[in-house]
Amino acid sequence: MAKNKEIKTNAMRILDRMKISYSHYTYECEEFTDGVQVADMLGLPHEKVYKTLVAQGVSREYFVFVIPIEAELDLKKAARAVGEKSVSMIHVKEINSVTGYIRGGCSPIGMKKLFPTFLDESALRFSSIMVSAGKIGAQVELDPRALLELARAGTAPVACGP
């Protein structure tokens, strides 16, 4: 039991506190690896694994987008979803100061602040999706509807590509 406590991330503790059902997966990794490599290491179908991206609007507000790992964020659609003239991805060096997470371990759950969050609508096709658990080497699988509720997120068609 003590071993389980050691691997709990802030995101997992929040899920536990909110009594949201999830499964967690771990993998060996020392530094950033992309979502496709993570899915392959865990033997997971790519279409069910999502990545968390942070963008900033012209208003200087931050926005979080959760999209399939093989897709790209469509910046025009993302801006439309959040009511901004335009949005751009934040620089890698800003991820920690803005979210409290590091590149490759950024979760839509448990950021320093609750930013407006949008889950690509493709996630609603599944009964569960995978997102980062908040650190490199850890993923959580949960119902996308539970993620929407927890992150007070909306859905929008913000991804392009596969």
SVG drawing of the C-alpha trace seen along z (x, -y; Angstrom):
<svg xmlns="http://www.w3.org/2000/svg" viewBox="-19 -41 35 44">
<polyline fill="none" stroke="black" stroke-width="0.4" points="0.0,0.0 2.8,-2.5 4.3,-1.9 1.1,-3.1 1.3,-6.4 4.8,-7.0 3.6,-7.0 0.5,-9.1 0.7,-12.4 -1.2,-15.5 -3.6,-14.7 -4.2,-11.2 -4.8,-12.7 -7.4,-15.1 -9.1,-12.2 -9.2,-10.2 -10.5,-13.2 -13.3,-13.8 -14.0,-10.0 -13.5,-9.8 -12.7,-6.3 -9.4,-6.0 -6.6,-3.5 -3.0,-4.6 -0.1,-3.3 3.6,-3.9 6.4,-3.6 10.2,-4.0 11.3,-7.3 14.0,-9.8 13.1,-12.8 10.5,-14.1 9.1,-11.6 6.1,-12.3 2.7,-10.8 3.0,-8.4 6.1,-6.8 4.3,-6.7 1.3,-4.9 3.6,-2.5 5.5,-1.8 2.2,-1.1 0.7,0.9 -2.2,-1.6 -4.3,-2.5 -3.1,-5.9 -6.6,-7.3 -7.4,-7.0 -4.3,-8.8 -4.5,-12.6 -1.9,-15.3 -2.3,-18.5 -1.2,-21.7 -1.2,-25.3 -1.8,-28.4 -2.1,-32.1 -4.6,-34.4 -4.1,-38.0 -5.8,-38.9 -2.7,-37.3 -5.0,-34.7 -3.9,-31.1 -6.0,-28.2 -5.6,-24.5 -6.4,-22.1 -6.5,-18.3 -6.2,-16.7 -5.3,-13.3 -1.5,-12.5 -1.3,-12.2 -3.1,-15.4 -2.0,-19.1 -3.8,-21.9 -5.7,-24.0 -4.9,-27.5 -7.8,-29.1 -10.4,-26.6 -8.8,-26.9 -9.1,-30.7 -12.7,-30.5 -13.5,-28.0 -12.1,-30.4 -13.5,-33.6 -10.0,-35.1 -8.9,-36.7 -5.9,-34.4 -4.0,-32.0 -0.4,-30.8 1.4,-28.0 3.4,-29.0 7.1,-28.4 8.4,-25.2 10.3,-27.2 7.0,-28.7 5.2,-25.4 6.4,-25.0 5.8,-28.6 2.3,-28.7 1.1,-25.2 3.3,-23.8 4.1,-20.9 7.0,-20.1 7.0,-19.3 6.0,-15.7 4.2,-15.6 1.6,-18.3 -1.9,-17.1 -5.2,-18.9 -5.8,-17.9 -4.3,-19.9 -2.6,-22.8 -1.5,-25.8 -4.7,-27.6 -7.9,-26.4 -7.5,-27.7 -10.3,-27.6 -9.9,-24.1 -11.2,-22.4 -11.2,-18.7 -11.3,-17.9 -14.8,-16.6 -13.3,-13.3 -12.8,-12.2 -16.5,-11.7 -16.4,-8.7 -14.7,-6.7 -15.7,-5.5 -12.2,-6.2 -9.2,-8.2 -5.6,-8.5 -4.0,-11.8 -0.8,-12.6 -1.0,-11.9 1.1,-15.0 4.6,-13.6 6.8,-12.0 6.3,-8.2 2.7,-8.3 -0.7,-8.3 -4.3,-8.0 -7.2,-6.5 -10.6,-8.0 -14.0,-8.7 -13.7,-11.9 -17.0,-13.1 -15.5,-12.9 -12.5,-14.9 -14.8,-17.5 -16.6,-17.9 -13.4,-17.9 -11.6,-20.5 -14.8,-22.5 -13.9,-22.0 -15.8,-22.4 -15.6,-20.4 -14.7,-21.8 -13.3,-20.5 -9.8,-22.0 -7.6,-19.3 -6.5,-18.7 -4.9,-15.6 -5.5,-12.0"/>
</svg>
